[in-house]
């Protein structure tokens, strides 16, 4: 402590006071900002929507604003014990007020959940409170004493943490007499990046490039997605550009993008001008994702792989081995040494990093939206039943009928998603491969039980294979292991991750993490580049509510009924050109749903576009479409089978060429006809 005159407030050490004042200023600023965000969200009913702090509170918002203003002012006063004590009272008052509102929310509804503003406001109040405690030497001294006591009690458990960290990082144990390295989290951002040789990087480049080629050829057919602008469903920030809308409507342009992307990926696999070819390929990947969002309105399987492909631009692909570029360099005599390097290891670390962040955000979305009910209610059973008709096996239906298994699987899904991020901490091939198996089991469950096969995400899992070991195994089979291993293992050839590449990698990691925190906290869903991964985060309060409300038991089919002859089923044709949504919207509008003027115009334009697309694709006029809606009884959880009894059937007829819209209701050529059963 710094000596002071009697009767004067005692000044604390400058570094302590500076950090405490900065923390207080940040916390005091966060509190009023949080009031502009959603504090409470009602998930259903007449009051459904988000409610900000300013809207929800009567006087609490003004009290918090005053407390924050006083705390902010204290951050600029001459620091002393008295100032720290007053600031502590302000922080304690803010935390108490916020805690009371969270315990007894002013917006009363059974479906009310806390929004990001509530958590942010509480964090701001705690920041002000902690800043005052950190500035009080007596509190700091007691905290240090408590920490020493905890270390003595835990003993070897605490001392074992650095050893466990060294094992995860693949570092050897220190020799006798050598100081053991401490666990320094601040330095560990990139400590988990594994070392790869140039040829192992080349092997991964080939596999990754072939995976992207498979995405374009097997998982995606861009020209077939051409949809008139009026029929495009996407409303994302990134899909609203005019050039994206034009691209998504022009089959020739889409075919050109696909061909150029495949040619670029072929050059990338061969290692011919690798950096340039990969840059062109990434442009094609981004274009495909934007088109998917513009046409279909979502790109859950494309978003994360697209962002990952962009981040991988930082990798020195031109230095990879097993390439035409390497052959040219070798002939010119300027081939770099093939020593293991974390510079090359970035290629396999970045996909595992983005996967870890995505899974962690998905776990947070489930718990922040539904709380522990997602686990205790066995939410997976509802998703298994929802998607059972497209699943390759019916195992999910049997699992859904056993409550204990459903709860256990729900818990396992959240735990796996929450801990998968730990893969970024270890460069050890065995640890990374183990996490890869865990991720594959999760994605494999999506496919087996729900029929959801996200090939682009499977391509990212390739990064968790032990590529250095695979390459050396290949050399062993070829009888060249001794020569290559001696060159690869030479310590003098090891290239560190340093310089501009290290700074760039750190910047990308920080930016990606920061945007995900903001996006997940504010629940932003703007695909393909911004998402809080809310897929499958919903659940139902009971099996009865699921059967009554799930859209899985509402089926639509589309028919043409000529004056003479049998009805013709048009469902497959209309679904193939993405025309189901406008017809279903027209059906629901005729069934009593009110639409405003803009919605009416958009739906009329979509129906006109559907008629035009149908005529171009099939060479005949669409004519009048009979849209038939059926609602079945649901799923019998006791028998693990669907109850196919039709509760009611309704038919509407739509003639797209004569369809007229009003600001209130659509009118079709035939009124509603119901067929109860």
Secondary structure as a PSIPRED ss2 file (coil, helix, strand):
# PSIPRED VFORMAT (PSIPRED V4.0)

   1 X C   1.000  0.000  0.000
   2 X C   1.000  0.000  0.000
   3 X C   1.000  0.000  0.000
   4 X C   1.000  0.000  0.000
   5 X C   1.000  0.000  0.000
   6 X C   1.000  0.000  0.000
   7 X C   1.000  0.000  0.000
   8 X C   1.000  0.000  0.000
   9 X C   1.000  0.000  0.000
  10 X C   1.000  0.000  0.000
  11 X C   1.000  0.000  0.000
  12 X C   1.000  0.000  0.000
  13 X C   1.000  0.000  0.000
  14 X H   0.000  1.000  0.000
  15 X H   0.000  1.000  0.000
  16 X H   0.000  1.000  0.000
  17 X H   0.000  1.000  0.000
  18 X H   0.000  1.000  0.000
  19 X H   0.000  1.000  0.000
  20 X H   0.000  1.000  0.000
  21 X H   0.000  1.000  0.000
  22 X H   0.000  1.000  0.000
  23 X H   0.000  1.000  0.000
  24 X H   0.000  1.000  0.000
  25 X H   0.000  1.000  0.000
  26 X H   0.000  1.000  0.000
  27 X H   0.000  1.000  0.000
  28 X H   0.000  1.000  0.000
  29 X H   0.000  1.000  0.000
  30 X H   0.000  1.000  0.000
  31 X H   0.000  1.000  0.000
  32 X H   0.000  1.000  0.000
  33 X H   0.000  1.000  0.000
  34 X H   0.000  1.000  0.000
  35 X C   1.000  0.000  0.000
  36 X C   1.000  0.000  0.000
  37 X C   1.000  0.000  0.000
  38 X E   0.000  0.000  1.000
  39 X E   0.000  0.000  1.000
  40 X E   0.000  0.000  1.000
  41 X E   0.000  0.000  1.000
  42 X E   0.000  0.000  1.000
  43 X C   1.000  0.000  0.000
  44 X C   1.000  0.000  0.000
  45 X C   1.000  0.000  0.000
  46 X C   1.000  0.000  0.000
  47 X C   1.000  0.000  0.000
  48 X C   1.000  0.000  0.000
  49 X E   0.000  0.000  1.000
  50 X E   0.000  0.000  1.000
  51 X E   0.000  0.000  1.000
  52 X E   0.000  0.000  1.000
  53 X H   0.000  1.000  0.000
  54 X H   0.000  1.000  0.000
  55 X H   0.000  1.000  0.000
  56 X H   0.000  1.000  0.000
  57 X C   1.000  0.000  0.000
  58 X C   1.000  0.000  0.000
  59 X C   1.000  0.000  0.000
  60 X H   0.000  1.000  0.000
  61 X H   0.000  1.000  0.000
  62 X H   0.000  1.000  0.000
  63 X H   0.000  1.000  0.000
  64 X H   0.000  1.000  0.000
  65 X H   0.000  1.000  0.000
  66 X H   0.000  1.000  0.000
  67 X H   0.000  1.000  0.000
  68 X H   0.000  1.000  0.000
  69 X H   0.000  1.000  0.000
  70 X H   0.000  1.000  0.000
  71 X H   0.000  1.000  0.000
  72 X H   0.000  1.000  0.000
  73 X H   0.000  1.000  0.000
  74 X H   0.000  1.000  0.000
  75 X C   1.000  0.000  0.000
  76 X C   1.000  0.000  0.000
  77 X C   1.000  0.000  0.000
  78 X C   1.000  0.000  0.000
  79 X C   1.000  0.000  0.000
  80 X C   1.000  0.000  0.000
  81 X H   0.000  1.000  0.000
  82 X H   0.000  1.000  0.000
  83 X H   0.000  1.000  0.000
  84 X H   0.000  1.000  0.000
  85 X H   0.000  1.000  0.000
  86 X H   0.000  1.000  0.000
  87 X H   0.000  1.000  0.000
  88 X H   0.000  1.000  0.000
  89 X H   0.000  1.000  0.000
  90 X H   0.000  1.000  0.000
  91 X H   0.000  1.000  0.000
  92 X H   0.000  1.000  0.000
  93 X H   0.000  1.000  0.000
  94 X H   0.000  1.000  0.000
  95 X H   0.000  1.000  0.000
  96 X H   0.000  1.000  0.000
  97 X H   0.000  1.000  0.000
  98 X H   0.000  1.000  0.000
  99 X H   0.000  1.000  0.000
 100 X H   0.000  1.000  0.000
 101 X H   0.000  1.000  0.000
 102 X H   0.000  1.000  0.000
 103 X H   0.000  1.000  0.000
 104 X C   1.000  0.000  0.000
 105 X C   1.000  0.000  0.000
 106 X C   1.000  0.000  0.000
 107 X C   1.000  0.000  0.000
 108 X C   1.000  0.000  0.000
 109 X C   1.000  0.000  0.000
 110 X C   1.000  0.000  0.000
 111 X C   1.000  0.000  0.000
 112 X E   0.000  0.000  1.000
 113 X E   0.000  0.000  1.000
 114 X E   0.000  0.000  1.000
 115 X C   1.000  0.000  0.000
 116 X H   0.000  1.000  0.000
 117 X H   0.000  1.000  0.000
 118 X H   0.000  1.000  0.000
 119 X H   0.000  1.000  0.000
 120 X H   0.000  1.000  0.000
 121 X H   0.000  1.000  0.000
 122 X H   0.000  1.000  0.000
 123 X H   0.000  1.000  0.000
 124 X H   0.000  1.000  0.000
 125 X H   0.000  1.000  0.000
 126 X H   0.000  1.000  0.000
 127 X H   0.000  1.000  0.000
 128 X H   0.000  1.000  0.000
 129 X H   0.000  1.000  0.000
 130 X H   0.000  1.000  0.000
 131 X H   0.000  1.000  0.000
 132 X H   0.000  1.000  0.000
 133 X H   0.000  1.000  0.000
 134 X H   0.000  1.000  0.000
 135 X C   1.000  0.000  0.000
 136 X C   1.000  0.000  0.000
 137 X H   0.000  1.000  0.000
 138 X H   0.000  1.000  0.000
 139 X H   0.000  1.000  0.000
 140 X H   0.000  1.000  0.000
 141 X H   0.000  1.000  0.000
 142 X H   0.000  1.000  0.000
 143 X H   0.000  1.000  0.000
 144 X H   0.000  1.000  0.000
 145 X H   0.000  1.000  0.000
 146 X H   0.000  1.000  0.000
 147 X H   0.000  1.000  0.000
 148 X H   0.000  1.000  0.000
 149 X H   0.000  1.000  0.000
 150 X H   0.000  1.000  0.000
 151 X H   0.000  1.000  0.000
 152 X H   0.000  1.000  0.000
 153 X H   0.000  1.000  0.000
 154 X H   0.000  1.000  0.000
 155 X C   1.000  0.000  0.000
 156 X H   0.000  1.000  0.000
 157 X H   0.000  1.000  0.000
 158 X H   0.000  1.000  0.000
 159 X H   0.000  1.000  0.000
 160 X H   0.000  1.000  0.000
 161 X H   0.000  1.000  0.000
 162 X H   0.000  1.000  0.000
 163 X H   0.000  1.000  0.000
 164 X H   0.000  1.000  0.000
 165 X H   0.000  1.000  0.000
 166 X H   0.000  1.000  0.000
 167 X H   0.000  1.000  0.000
 168 X H   0.000  1.000  0.000
 169 X H   0.000  1.000  0.000
 170 X C   1.000  0.000  0.000
 171 X C   1.000  0.000  0.000
 172 X C   1.000  0.000  0.000
 173 X C   1.000  0.000  0.000
 174 X C   1.000  0.000  0.000
 175 X C   1.000  0.000  0.000
 176 X C   1.000  0.000  0.000
 177 X C   1.000  0.000  0.000
 178 X C   1.000  0.000  0.000
 179 X C   1.000  0.000  0.000
 180 X C   1.000  0.000  0.000
 181 X C   1.000  0.000  0.000
 182 X C   1.000  0.000  0.000
 183 X C   1.000  0.000  0.000
 184 X C   1.000  0.000  0.000
 185 X H   0.000  1.000  0.000
 186 X H   0.000  1.000  0.000
 187 X H   0.000  1.000  0.000
 188 X C   1.000  0.000  0.000
 189 X C   1.000  0.000  0.000
 190 X C   1.000  0.000  0.000
 191 X C   1.000  0.000  0.000
 192 X C   1.000  0.000  0.000
 193 X C   1.000  0.000  0.000
 194 X C   1.000  0.000  0.000
 195 X C   1.000  0.000  0.000
 196 X E   0.000  0.000  1.000
 197 X C   1.000  0.000  0.000
 198 X H   0.000  1.000  0.000
 199 X H   0.000  1.000  0.000
 200 X H   0.000  1.000  0.000
 201 X H   0.000  1.000  0.000
 202 X H   0.000  1.000  0.000
 203 X H   0.000  1.000  0.000
 204 X H   0.000  1.000  0.000
 205 X H   0.000  1.000  0.000
 206 X H   0.000  1.000  0.000
 207 X H   0.000  1.000  0.000
 208 X H   0.000  1.000  0.000
 209 X H   0.000  1.000  0.000
 210 X H   0.000  1.000  0.000
 211 X H   0.000  1.000  0.000
 212 X H   0.000  1.000  0.000
 213 X H   0.000  1.000  0.000
 214 X H   0.000  1.000  0.000
 215 X H   0.000  1.000  0.000
 216 X H   0.000  1.000  0.000
 217 X H   0.000  1.000  0.000
 218 X H   0.000  1.000  0.000
 219 X H   0.000  1.000  0.000
 220 X C   1.000  0.000  0.000
 221 X C   1.000  0.000  0.000
 222 X H   0.000  1.000  0.000
 223 X H   0.000  1.000  0.000
 224 X H   0.000  1.000  0.000
 225 X H   0.000  1.000  0.000
 226 X C   1.000  0.000  0.000
 227 X C   1.000  0.000  0.000
 228 X C   1.000  0.000  0.000
 229 X H   0.000  1.000  0.000
 230 X H   0.000  1.000  0.000
 231 X H   0.000  1.000  0.000
 232 X C   1.000  0.000  0.000
 233 X C   1.000  0.000  0.000
 234 X C   1.000  0.000  0.000
 235 X C   1.000  0.000  0.000
 236 X C   1.000  0.000  0.000
 237 X H   0.000  1.000  0.000
 238 X H   0.000  1.000  0.000
 239 X H   0.000  1.000  0.000
 240 X C   1.000  0.000  0.000
 241 X C   1.000  0.000  0.000
 242 X H   0.000  1.000  0.000
 243 X H   0.000  1.000  0.000
 244 X H   0.000  1.000  0.000
 245 X H   0.000  1.000  0.000
 246 X H   0.000  1.000  0.000
 247 X H   0.000  1.000  0.000
 248 X H   0.000  1.000  0.000
 249 X H   0.000  1.000  0.000
 250 X C   1.000  0.000  0.000
 251 X H   0.000  1.000  0.000
 252 X H   0.000  1.000  0.000
 253 X H   0.000  1.000  0.000
 254 X H   0.000  1.000  0.000
 255 X H   0.000  1.000  0.000
 256 X H   0.000  1.000  0.000
 257 X H   0.000  1.000  0.000
 258 X H   0.000  1.000  0.000
 259 X H   0.000  1.000  0.000
 260 X H   0.000  1.000  0.000
 261 X H   0.000  1.000  0.000
 262 X H   0.000  1.000  0.000
 263 X H   0.000  1.000  0.000
 264 X H   0.000  1.000  0.000
 265 X H   0.000  1.000  0.000
 266 X H   0.000  1.000  0.000
 267 X H   0.000  1.000  0.000
 268 X H   0.000  1.000  0.000
 269 X H   0.000  1.000  0.000
 270 X H   0.000  1.000  0.000
 271 X C   1.000  0.000  0.000
 272 X C   1.000  0.000  0.000
 273 X C   1.000  0.000  0.000
 274 X H   0.000  1.000  0.000
 275 X H   0.000  1.000  0.000
 276 X H   0.000  1.000  0.000
 277 X H   0.000  1.000  0.000
 278 X H   0.000  1.000  0.000
 279 X H   0.000  1.000  0.000
 280 X H   0.000  1.000  0.000
 281 X H   0.000  1.000  0.000
 282 X H   0.000  1.000  0.000
 283 X H   0.000  1.000  0.000
 284 X H   0.000  1.000  0.000
 285 X H   0.000  1.000  0.000
 286 X H   0.000  1.000  0.000
 287 X H   0.000  1.000  0.000
 288 X H   0.000  1.000  0.000
 289 X H   0.000  1.000  0.000
 290 X H   0.000  1.000  0.000
 291 X H   0.000  1.000  0.000
 292 X H   0.000  1.000  0.000
 293 X H   0.000  1.000  0.000
 294 X H   0.000  1.000  0.000
 295 X H   0.000  1.000  0.000
 296 X H   0.000  1.000  0.000
 297 X C   1.000  0.000  0.000
 298 X C   1.000  0.000  0.000
 299 X C   1.000  0.000  0.000
 300 X C   1.000  0.000  0.000
 301 X C   1.000  0.000  0.000
 302 X C   1.000  0.000  0.000
 303 X H   0.000  1.000  0.000
 304 X H   0.000  1.000  0.000
 305 X H   0.000  1.000  0.000
 306 X H   0.000  1.000  0.000
 307 X H   0.000  1.000  0.000
 308 X H   0.000  1.000  0.000
 309 X H   0.000  1.000  0.000
 310 X H   0.000  1.000  0.000
 311 X H   0.000  1.000  0.000
 312 X H   0.000  1.000  0.000
 313 X H   0.000  1.000  0.000
 314 X H   0.000  1.000  0.000
 315 X C   1.000  0.000  0.000
 316 X C   1.000  0.000  0.000
 317 X H   0.000  1.000  0.000
 318 X H   0.000  1.000  0.000
 319 X H   0.000  1.000  0.000
 320 X C   1.000  0.000  0.000
 321 X C   1.000  0.000  0.000
 322 X C   1.000  0.000  0.000
 323 X C   1.000  0.000  0.000
 324 X H   0.000  1.000  0.000
 325 X H   0.000  1.000  0.000
 326 X H   0.000  1.000  0.000
 327 X H   0.000  1.000  0.000
 328 X H   0.000  1.000  0.000
 329 X H   0.000  1.000  0.000
 330 X H   0.000  1.000  0.000
 331 X H   0.000  1.000  0.000
 332 X H   0.000  1.000  0.000
 333 X C   1.000  0.000  0.000
 334 X C   1.000  0.000  0.000
 335 X C   1.000  0.000  0.000
 336 X C   1.000  0.000  0.000
 337 X C   1.000  0.000  0.000
 338 X C   1.000  0.000  0.000
 339 X C   1.000  0.000  0.000
 340 X C   1.000  0.000  0.000
 341 X E   0.000  0.000  1.000
 342 X H   0.000  1.000  0.000
 343 X H   0.000  1.000  0.000
 344 X H   0.000  1.000  0.000
 345 X H   0.000  1.000  0.000
 346 X H   0.000  1.000  0.000
 347 X H   0.000  1.000  0.000
 348 X H   0.000  1.000  0.000
 349 X H   0.000  1.000  0.000
 350 X H   0.000  1.000  0.000
 351 X H   0.000  1.000  0.000
 352 X H   0.000  1.000  0.000
 353 X H   0.000  1.000  0.000
 354 X H   0.000  1.000  0.000
 355 X H   0.000  1.000  0.000
 356 X H   0.000  1.000  0.000
 357 X H   0.000  1.000  0.000
 358 X H   0.000  1.000  0.000
 359 X H   0.000  1.000  0.000
 360 X H   0.000  1.000  0.000
 361 X H   0.000  1.000  0.000
 362 X H   0.000  1.000  0.000
 363 X H   0.000  1.000  0.000
 364 X H   0.000  1.000  0.000
 365 X H   0.000  1.000  0.000
 366 X H   0.000  1.000  0.000
 367 X H   0.000  1.000  0.000
 368 X H   0.000  1.000  0.000
 369 X H   0.000  1.000  0.000
 370 X H   0.000  1.000  0.000
 371 X C   1.000  0.000  0.000
 372 X C   1.000  0.000  0.000
 373 X H   0.000  1.000  0.000
 374 X H   0.000  1.000  0.000
 375 X H   0.000  1.000  0.000
 376 X H   0.000  1.000  0.000
 377 X C   1.000  0.000  0.000
 378 X C   1.000  0.000  0.000
 379 X H   0.000  1.000  0.000
 380 X H   0.000  1.000  0.000
 381 X H   0.000  1.000  0.000
 382 X H   0.000  1.000  0.000
 383 X H   0.000  1.000  0.000
 384 X H   0.000  1.000  0.000
 385 X H   0.000  1.000  0.000
 386 X H   0.000  1.000  0.000
 387 X C   1.000  0.000  0.000
 388 X H   0.000  1.000  0.000
 389 X H   0.000  1.000  0.000
 390 X H   0.000  1.000  0.000
 391 X C   1.000  0.000  0.000
 392 X C   1.000  0.000  0.000
 393 X C   1.000  0.000  0.000
 394 X C   1.000  0.000  0.000
 395 X H   0.000  1.000  0.000
 396 X H   0.000  1.000  0.000
 397 X H   0.000  1.000  0.000
 398 X H   0.000  1.000  0.000
 399 X H   0.000  1.000  0.000
 400 X H   0.000  1.000  0.000
 401 X C   1.000  0.000  0.000
 402 X C   1.000  0.000  0.000
 403 X H   0.000  1.000  0.000
 404 X H   0.000  1.000  0.000
 405 X H   0.000  1.000  0.000
 406 X H   0.000  1.000  0.000
 407 X H   0.000  1.000  0.000
 408 X H   0.000  1.000  0.000
 409 X H   0.000  1.000  0.000
 410 X H   0.000  1.000  0.000
 411 X H   0.000  1.000  0.000
 412 X H   0.000  1.000  0.000
 413 X H   0.000  1.000  0.000
 414 X H   0.000  1.000  0.000
 415 X H   0.000  1.000  0.000
 416 X H   0.000  1.000  0.000
 417 X H   0.000  1.000  0.000
 418 X H   0.000  1.000  0.000
 419 X H   0.000  1.000  0.000
 420 X H   0.000  1.000  0.000
 421 X H   0.000  1.000  0.000
 422 X H   0.000  1.000  0.000
 423 X H   0.000  1.000  0.000
 424 X H   0.000  1.000  0.000
 425 X H   0.000  1.000  0.000
 426 X C   1.000  0.000  0.000
 427 X C   1.000  0.000  0.000
 428 X C   1.000  0.000  0.000
 429 X H   0.000  1.000  0.000
 430 X H   0.000  1.000  0.000
 431 X H   0.000  1.000  0.000
 432 X H   0.000  1.000  0.000
 433 X H   0.000  1.000  0.000
 434 X H   0.000  1.000  0.000
 435 X H   0.000  1.000  0.000
 436 X H   0.000  1.000  0.000
 437 X H   0.000  1.000  0.000
 438 X H   0.000  1.000  0.000
 439 X H   0.000  1.000  0.000
 440 X H   0.000  1.000  0.000
 441 X H   0.000  1.000  0.000
 442 X H   0.000  1.000  0.000
 443 X H   0.000  1.000  0.000
 444 X H   0.000  1.000  0.000
 445 X H   0.000  1.000  0.000
 446 X H   0.000  1.000  0.000
 447 X H   0.000  1.000  0.000
 448 X H   0.000  1.000  0.000
 449 X H   0.000  1.000  0.000
 450 X H   0.000  1.000  0.000
 451 X C   1.000  0.000  0.000
 452 X C   1.000  0.000  0.000
 453 X C   1.000  0.000  0.000
 454 X C   1.000  0.000  0.000
 455 X H   0.000  1.000  0.000
 456 X H   0.000  1.000  0.000
 457 X H   0.000  1.000  0.000
 458 X H   0.000  1.000  0.000
 459 X H   0.000  1.000  0.000
 460 X H   0.000  1.000  0.000
 461 X H   0.000  1.000  0.000
 462 X H   0.000  1.000  0.000
 463 X H   0.000  1.000  0.000
 464 X H   0.000  1.000  0.000
 465 X C   1.000  0.000  0.000
 466 X C   1.000  0.000  0.000
 467 X H   0.000  1.000  0.000
 468 X H   0.000  1.000  0.000
 469 X H   0.000  1.000  0.000
 470 X H   0.000  1.000  0.000
 471 X H   0.000  1.000  0.000
 472 X H   0.000  1.000  0.000
 473 X H   0.000  1.000  0.000
 474 X H   0.000  1.000  0.000
 475 X H   0.000  1.000  0.000
 476 X H   0.000  1.000  0.000
 477 X H   0.000  1.000  0.000
 478 X H   0.000  1.000  0.000
 479 X C   1.000  0.000  0.000
 480 X C   1.000  0.000  0.000
 481 X H   0.000  1.000  0.000
 482 X H   0.000  1.000  0.000
 483 X H   0.000  1.000  0.000
 484 X H   0.000  1.000  0.000
 485 X H   0.000  1.000  0.000
 486 X H   0.000  1.000  0.000
 487 X H   0.000  1.000  0.000
 488 X H   0.000  1.000  0.000
 489 X C   1.000  0.000  0.000
 490 X C   1.000  0.000  0.000
 491 X H   0.000  1.000  0.000
 492 X H   0.000  1.000  0.000
 493 X H   0.000  1.000  0.000
 494 X C   1.000  0.000  0.000
 495 X E   0.000  0.000  1.000
 496 X C   1.000  0.000  0.000
 497 X C   1.000  0.000  0.000
 498 X C   1.000  0.000  0.000
 499 X H   0.000  1.000  0.000
 500 X H   0.000  1.000  0.000
 501 X H   0.000  1.000  0.000
 502 X H   0.000  1.000  0.000
 503 X H   0.000  1.000  0.000
 504 X H   0.000  1.000  0.000
 505 X H   0.000  1.000  0.000
 506 X H   0.000  1.000  0.000
 507 X H   0.000  1.000  0.000
 508 X H   0.000  1.000  0.000
 509 X H   0.000  1.000  0.000
 510 X H   0.000  1.000  0.000
 511 X H   0.000  1.000  0.000
 512 X H   0.000  1.000  0.000
 513 X H   0.000  1.000  0.000
 514 X H   0.000  1.000  0.000
 515 X H   0.000  1.000  0.000
 516 X H   0.000  1.000  0.000
 517 X H   0.000  1.000  0.000
 518 X H   0.000  1.000  0.000
 519 X H   0.000  1.000  0.000
 520 X H   0.000  1.000  0.000
 521 X H   0.000  1.000  0.000
 522 X H   0.000  1.000  0.000
 523 X C   1.000  0.000  0.000
 524 X C   1.000  0.000  0.000
 525 X C   1.000  0.000  0.000
 526 X E   0.000  0.000  1.000
 527 X C   1.000  0.000  0.000
 528 X C   1.000  0.000  0.000
 529 X C   1.000  0.000  0.000
 530 X E   0.000  0.000  1.000
 531 X C   1.000  0.000  0.000
 532 X C   1.000  0.000  0.000
 533 X C   1.000  0.000  0.000
 534 X C   1.000  0.000  0.000
 535 X C   1.000  0.000  0.000
 536 X C   1.000  0.000  0.000
 537 X C   1.000  0.000  0.000
 538 X C   1.000  0.000  0.000
 539 X C   1.000  0.000  0.000
 540 X C   1.000  0.000  0.000
 541 X C   1.000  0.000  0.000
 542 X C   1.000  0.000  0.000
 543 X H   0.000  1.000  0.000
 544 X H   0.000  1.000  0.000
 545 X H   0.000  1.000  0.000
 546 X H   0.000  1.000  0.000
 547 X H   0.000  1.000  0.000
 548 X H   0.000  1.000  0.000
 549 X H   0.000  1.000  0.000
 550 X C   1.000  0.000  0.000
 551 X H   0.000  1.000  0.000
 552 X H   0.000  1.000  0.000
 553 X H   0.000  1.000  0.000
 554 X E   0.000  0.000  1.000
 555 X E   0.000  0.000  1.000
 556 X E   0.000  0.000  1.000
 557 X E   0.000  0.000  1.000
 558 X E   0.000  0.000  1.000
 559 X E   0.000  0.000  1.000
 560 X E   0.000  0.000  1.000
 561 X C   1.000  0.000  0.000
 562 X C   1.000  0.000  0.000
 563 X C   1.000  0.000  0.000
 564 X C   1.000  0.000  0.000
 565 X C   1.000  0.000  0.000
 566 X C   1.000  0.000  0.000
 567 X C   1.000  0.000  0.000
 568 X E   0.000  0.000  1.000
 569 X E   0.000  0.000  1.000
 570 X C   1.000  0.000  0.000
 571 X H   0.000  1.000  0.000
 572 X H   0.000  1.000  0.000
 573 X H   0.000  1.000  0.000
 574 X H   0.000  1.000  0.000
 575 X H   0.000  1.000  0.000
 576 X H   0.000  1.000  0.000
 577 X C   1.000  0.000  0.000
 578 X C   1.000  0.000  0.000
 579 X C   1.000  0.000  0.000
 580 X H   0.000  1.000  0.000
 581 X H   0.000  1.000  0.000
 582 X H   0.000  1.000  0.000
 583 X H   0.000  1.000  0.000
 584 X H   0.000  1.000  0.000
 585 X H   0.000  1.000  0.000
 586 X H   0.000  1.000  0.000
 587 X H   0.000  1.000  0.000
 588 X H   0.000  1.000  0.000
 589 X H   0.000  1.000  0.000
 590 X H   0.000  1.000  0.000
 591 X C   1.000  0.000  0.000
 592 X C   1.000  0.000  0.000
 593 X C   1.000  0.000  0.000
 594 X C   1.000  0.000  0.000
 595 X C   1.000  0.000  0.000
 596 X C   1.000  0.000  0.000
 597 X H   0.000  1.000  0.000
 598 X H   0.000  1.000  0.000
 599 X H   0.000  1.000  0.000
 600 X H   0.000  1.000  0.000
 601 X H   0.000  1.000  0.000
 602 X H   0.000  1.000  0.000
 603 X H   0.000  1.000  0.000
 604 X H   0.000  1.000  0.000
 605 X H   0.000  1.000  0.000
 606 X H   0.000  1.000  0.000
 607 X H   0.000  1.000  0.000
 608 X H   0.000  1.000  0.000
 609 X H   0.000  1.000  0.000
 610 X H   0.000  1.000  0.000
 611 X H   0.000  1.000  0.000
 612 X H   0.000  1.000  0.000
 613 X H   0.000  1.000  0.000
 614 X H   0.000  1.000  0.000
 615 X H   0.000  1.000  0.000
 616 X H   0.000  1.000  0.000
 617 X H   0.000  1.000  0.000
 618 X H   0.000  1.000  0.000
 619 X C   1.000  0.000  0.000
 620 X C   1.000  0.000  0.000
 621 X C   1.000  0.000  0.000
 622 X C   1.000  0.000  0.000
 623 X C   1.000  0.000  0.000
 624 X E   0.000  0.000  1.000
 625 X E   0.000  0.000  1.000
 626 X E   0.000  0.000  1.000
 627 X E   0.000  0.000  1.000
 628 X E   0.000  0.000  1.000
 629 X E   0.000  0.000  1.000
 630 X E   0.000  0.000  1.000
 631 X E   0.000  0.000  1.000
 632 X E   0.000  0.000  1.000
 633 X E   0.000  0.000  1.000
 634 X E   0.000  0.000  1.000
 635 X E   0.000  0.000  1.000
 636 X E   0.000  0.000  1.000
 637 X C   1.000  0.000  0.000
 638 X C   1.000  0.000  0.000
 639 X C   1.000  0.000  0.000
 640 X C   1.000  0.000  0.000
 641 X E   0.000  0.000  1.000
 642 X E   0.000  0.000  1.000
 643 X E   0.000  0.000  1.000
 644 X E   0.000  0.000  1.000
 645 X E   0.000  0.000  1.000
 646 X E   0.000  0.000  1.000
 647 X E   0.000  0.000  1.000
 648 X E   0.000  0.000  1.000
 649 X E   0.000  0.000  1.000
 650 X E   0.000  0.000  1.000
 651 X E   0.000  0.000  1.000
 652 X E   0.000  0.000  1.000
 653 X E   0.000  0.000  1.000
 654 X E   0.000  0.000  1.000
 655 X E   0.000  0.000  1.000
 656 X C   1.000  0.000  0.000
 657 X C   1.000  0.000  0.000
 658 X C   1.000  0.000  0.000
 659 X C   1.000  0.000  0.000
 660 X E   0.000  0.000  1.000
 661 X E   0.000  0.000  1.000
 662 X C   1.000  0.000  0.000
 663 X C   1.000  0.000  0.000
 664 X C   1.000  0.000  0.000
 665 X C   1.000  0.000  0.000
 666 X E   0.000  0.000  1.000
 667 X E   0.000  0.000  1.000
 668 X C   1.000  0.000  0.000
 669 X C   1.000  0.000  0.000
 670 X E   0.000  0.000  1.000
 671 X E   0.000  0.000  1.000
 672 X E   0.000  0.000  1.000
 673 X E   0.000  0.000  1.000
 674 X E   0.000  0.000  1.000
 675 X E   0.000  0.000  1.000
 676 X E   0.000  0.000  1.000
 677 X C   1.000  0.000  0.000
